[in-house]
Amino acid sequence: MSSISISDAVRYIGCDDHEIDLFESQYRVPHGVSYNSYLIVDEKTAVMDTVDARATQEWFANLERELENTSRRQPDYLVVSHLEPDHAANIQRVCEKYPQIKLVGSAKTFAMLPQFFTMDFSERKIEVKEGDTLCLGSHTLHFYMAPMVHWPEVMITYESAEKILFSADGFGKFGTLDTREDWDCEARRYYMNIVGKYGAPVQALLKKAATLDIQTICPLHGPVLKENLAHYMEKYEIWSSYRPENEGVTIAYASIHGNTALAARELAALLEKKGQKVSVFDLARDDMAEAVEDAFRYDRLVLAAATYDGGLFPCMEDFLYHLKLKNYQKRTVGILENGSWAPLAGKLMREYVESFKDCVLTEPVVTIRSVLNAASREQMEQLARVLTK
C-alpha cells in the first residue's frame, strides 16, 4: 500500500500497480498506475470507489485494516463515482462481503450496473441526483453529476467539513504514488488521451468546482493534491478549452526508409535556429500517446509522411485518427509529403486537417520526390518562415 495521509477521518486504501504495461490496453505506463480508493470514518463510514480486479486482494486488506483500526465491522456506504472496471471491479465482491452496505450512485450508474454484475442491487441502492447530500455525522457528502467526464454515469463528491473534492477521473495522472516525477507531464498525457475528447463536459464541471471551497483533491488515479490547487485548475481550464499550453512546434513524421525522417529533422533544426521550441516524434517508434499530448500542448503542428500503397503510411493515419478522435482544434498545421512516383500523402493529410475545427493550414505544402533536393529544401525554408511568423 502506498503511504499517503489525507486526514484522521479520511483514509487512503488504494493500491499501486507496478506490473501493468498498458493502461486501457493502449497507453504505455512505464511507471505503472495507482487505483485510488478512500475510506471516510465518522458515525457512518463510506468507501469512495473500489479498485481494478488486478488489485482486489491488496485493496480488501487495506480496507479491513482501516476498519479494524477504527473498531468498525463494516462500511455503511460504497459511493460509486465511476463504473469503469479499473475503479468498479469489486462492487459485487464488497457487497457479498458486507451484506448491509448501501450503494450510492447516479441514476445512470444503477442503469449500467447489471451490464457488469450478476447481483441484484435493488435493495441496496441509494440513487442521488445533482445537489443531493449524505450525512455521515460531522462529514457531509455533496453529489454533483459529471456526465461524459468521461463516461455518462460519472459523478463527483464534495465533502464539506474538510473541503475535499473526490474528483473521479478528473485531475488523474499516470504513474504509481511512489513515482517521483513532474505532475504536469503525465497528467497532461493522461488527460489528452483519456478525457481529451470531452472538453465541453470538463468545462461544465470546472464551473461547478469553482463554486466550492476546495482544499484537497482526491482523484481516482495519481497523487492526492493539497497544495497549489490553482495550478491544477488552470491546467484543466487550458486543456479542456483546447487552447495551446505553450508556443512551439510538434513535428510528427512517418518515414519508411528514413528520407522523410531526415527531412523532418532538418526542418526541426531550421526552426530551432529561428528560436522555436520543437518536439519531434517518429510515429513508427515513439509513444503515440506522447505524440498526441505534444500535438495538443503546442500551438503549431507539422505532419510529415510518405505515401504508402496510394495512401498514408499507416502510423500517420493512426496518429491523425487519434487527433480526430480527441477533438483536435485551434492549431496551425503544416504539411510535408514524400512520394517517389505519385505523392498523395499531402492531399490525404490535408483532408484530415480540414476536418479539424479552427485549424489553419499553412502553405506551402512541402513535396519531396524520394529525397530532399534544392527545390524541396527551398519549400521547407518557406514553411519554416511561415511557421515562425
N, C-alpha and C positions, 0 to 999 in steps of 0.2 A: 504493500500500500504506500502511495506517495504521502510523505509527511507534509500536511498542509493545515494551517489553522485559520478558521473563519471567526468563530466566537465560541463562548461557552455553550450556547444553546444550538448553534448551527455547526454540525459536524460533517467533515468530508468523508465519504465512504466509497469513492470511486476507485478506479484501477488504471494503471498504466499498462499498455500493450507494447512490449518491445519486439515482439515476434512478427507482427503484421508487416507485409511488404507493400501491399497495395490497398489503400483506403478506397472503399466502394469498388474494388477490383479494377481501379484505373489510375489512381493518384499515388505516385511514389511517396512513401513516408520513411525516409532513411532514419529518422529519429522516433519512429513509432507514433502512437497517438494515445491520448487519455480518454477514458469513458468516465465522465463526471457524474456523480450522484451525491445527494446530500440528505442528511437527517436533521430535522428540526425537532428539538426536545423541549416540550412545555407540558401543560396539563394534558394535552393531547400531543401525539408525535406524528410527524408527517415525513414520509420519504419522498424526495424530489427526484423522480425518474429512476429507472434501473440501468443496466448496462448491457453491452453486447454479450452474446452467448459465449464468446471466447473467454470471458472473464467471470462467468457465473459463480464458480466455486469461491474465488477470491472475494467477490462482492458480497456474497452471503456471509462469509466470515467477517468482513468489515462491519456489516450491518449488525450481526449478532453481537460482536464485541462492544459496539457503541450502545446497543440496547442494554447489555449487561452492565456496562459502566454507569448507566443511569437507572439501574434497577427496574427496567421495563421488560415486560414479557414479549410484547409485540407492538408494532406500529399501528396507529389508528387509521392513517390515510396513506395512500400512494397517489401522488399528483403526477399525472401523465401529461408532460408538456408536448411530447412529440413521439409519434408511433414508429418512426424509422427503427429498424431492428438493432442498430448499434446502441440505442437507448431503451428500447422497449422489449427486448428479447425475453426478459424474466418476469413479465407481468403475470402470466399464468402460474409460474413456479412460486412467486411470492404470495399469490392468493391461496395456493394449495398449502403453503407452509403456515400462513397466518389466516385462519378462517374468518376472523372478524374484521379484517382490513377492508376499508372502503376505497373505491377508485374515484378520483376526482379528475374530470376532463371535460373537453368541449363536446358539443353535440356530434361533430364530425368524428371525434375520437371514438365515441361509442358506436357510431355507424360503421367505422372501419375495423373495430376490434375483432369481429367474427372472421375477417379475412386472414387474420394471423393466428387465432387461437380457437380451441375447441370448447373451452369452458363457457358456461352461461354466466355472464357478469351482471345480469339484470338486477339481482338482489343487492348488489354491492355498489352500484353506480351513484355518484353524485354529479349530476350534469350542471356545469356552470356556464354562464354567459358573460359578456362584456360588463366589467364593473362589479361582478359578484365578489363576495368576501367569504372567508372561512376563518373563524376564530379558533386558535389553538390554546388560548389562555392569555398570556401577555403578548403573544405574537399573533398578528392577523395577516392572512394571505389575501391579496387583491389580484383578481384574474383579468387579463386583457387578451383578446383574441389577436393572433398574428397570422392570418391566413396567407399562404404562399410564401412564408419565410421559413422554409422553402417548400413545405407541404401544406395542404389545405386545412389540416386539423390543428395546426400549431397554436399554442398559447404561451404567454409569458406570465410569470408570477412575481408580484412585488410584495415583499414583507415589510410592513410599515414601521414596526418597532425598531428594527436595526437598519432599515433603509437599504435592503438588499434586493437587487433585481436578479431573478432567476431567468436568464435570457434565452433558454433553449439553444438552438444552434447559432444564434446571434453572438458576435464577439468571440467566436470559436477560433481555434488555431490547431494546425498540425503539430505533432511533437508531444512526447510524454512530459509529465510535470517535472521530471528530474533532468530534462534537457535545458541547458543554459544557452539561449540564443535570443536574438532580437525578435520581439513580438511582431513588429510590422511586417516583416518579410513573409513569414509562414502564415500569419493571419490574412495577409493580402492574397497569397496563393490559395488559401482555403476559401476566402470569400469569393474571389473571381470565378473559381471553378465549381464551388458548391452552391452558392447563393446568387452568383452574379447575374443570372437572368432576371431576377426578381427585384429590380431596383425600386420600382414604384411601391410594392408592399413594404420594403425596408424603409423607404421614406415615410410611409404612413406610421410604421412602428416607432421610428425616431421621434415623430411628433408626439406620440403618446408618452414616450420616455422623457421628453422634455418637460412634461407636466409633473414629473415625480422627483422627489429629493433622493437621489441615488448616491450612496456612499460605497457600495460594493456591487460588483457584477459577477455573478456565478454562472458561467456558460457550461454547456454540455461537453465541450472539448477545450483543452488548453487551460492556462492558469486562471485562478481567481484574481480579478482586477480590483485593487483597492486604492491605488494612487494615480494621479494624473488622468482621471476619467475623461476629462475634456479632450485629451489627445485621442482616445479611442473613439469617442463620439464624433470628433472631427473627421477621422479616417473613414468611418462608416457614412458620414454625410457626403464626402467626396466620392467614395466608391459607388454608393447607391444612386448618385446623380449622374454617374458616368463621366464626370469631369476628369481630365488628366490630373494625375497627382504631381507629376514632375515634368519639366521640359526635358526632352531627349528623344532619341530615335531608336526604335527597335527594328533591327533588320532580321527577318526570318527567311531562311533560304532552304531550298530543296534542290540538291545537286546530285546528279547521277554519277559522273566520273570526276567531279572536282572542279570543272571550269566555272560553273555558276558559283561555287563556293569561293573561288579565287576572286571573282568579280564582287561578290558581297563583301568580302574582307577588304578589298581595295576601296570600295565605297565607304566602308566604315572608317578607314584611315583618312580619306578625304574629309569626312565630316568631323572627325576628331581634330584634324588640323585647323578646322574652322571653329574650334572651341565647343563642339557639340558633345553632349553625353550620348554614348552609343552602346546599345546592348545587342549582341549578335547571337542568333540561335541556329544551329544545324538541326533542322526539323527531323532529319532521319535518325539522329543520335541523342539529341538533348531532350530534357524532360518537357513534354508537351504542355503540362500544366504551368511550368515556369515561363514558357514562351507566351502562353495566354496571359499570365499575370503581367508580364512586362508590356505586352501589347496594350493592356488597359492602363498600366502605370504611366506610360509616356505619351506625349501629345502627337507624336509622328510615328508612322509605321512604313517600312519598305518591305514589299513582298518580292522575293527573288526566286524564280522557279524555272526548271527545264520543262519543255514539252515532252510528254511521255505517252506513246500509243495514241497520238492525236488528242490527248487530254493533258491534265495536270499530273506531275509527279505525285504519287499518292499521299506522301506525308504533307505536302502543301494543301491538297484537297482536304485532308483531315484537319489541318490547322484552321483553314477557313470555315470548315463545318463547325468547329468548336467556337470560333468567334461569332458566327451567326447564331449558334445555339445560345450563347451567353449575352446576346443583345448588344454586340459591339457597335459603338457610335461615337460621334463628336471627335473624330480624329482626322488628321491629314495623312493621306496614303500615297506612296509612290510605288511604281512597278518596274521591275527588271525581269525580262524574259530571255530565255535561251532556246534555240532550236536549230538543228543542223540543216533541215530542208524545208520545214513548214512550221515556223514558230506560231503556236496557238496559246501558249501559257498566258501571255499578256491579256488576250481577249477574254479568256476564262476567268482570270483573276479580277479583271475589270467588272465582269458581270456580278461577281460576289460583292465587290466593294460598292457597286451601285445599289445593291440591295440593303446595305447598311444605312442606318439612319444618320443624317447630318454628317456624313463623311465627305471630305473634299479630296478629289483625285487629282494629283499633280501631273503636270507634263514637263518634260517629255517622258514617254514610256521608253525605257532603255531596251533595245533589242540587240542581242548578241547572236551571231551566227557561229556557234561552236565555241570559239574562244574570243576574248577581248581583242579588238584592234583599234586603230586610231579613231575610226568613226564612232564606235560604241563607247570608247573612253570619253570622247567629246560629249556624247549624250549623257554619260554618267556625271561628268563635270557640271553640265547644265542642271541635272537633277539635284546634285549636291548644293548648287547655288540656290535653287528654288526652295529646298528644304531648310536652308539656313536664313531665309529672308525673315 
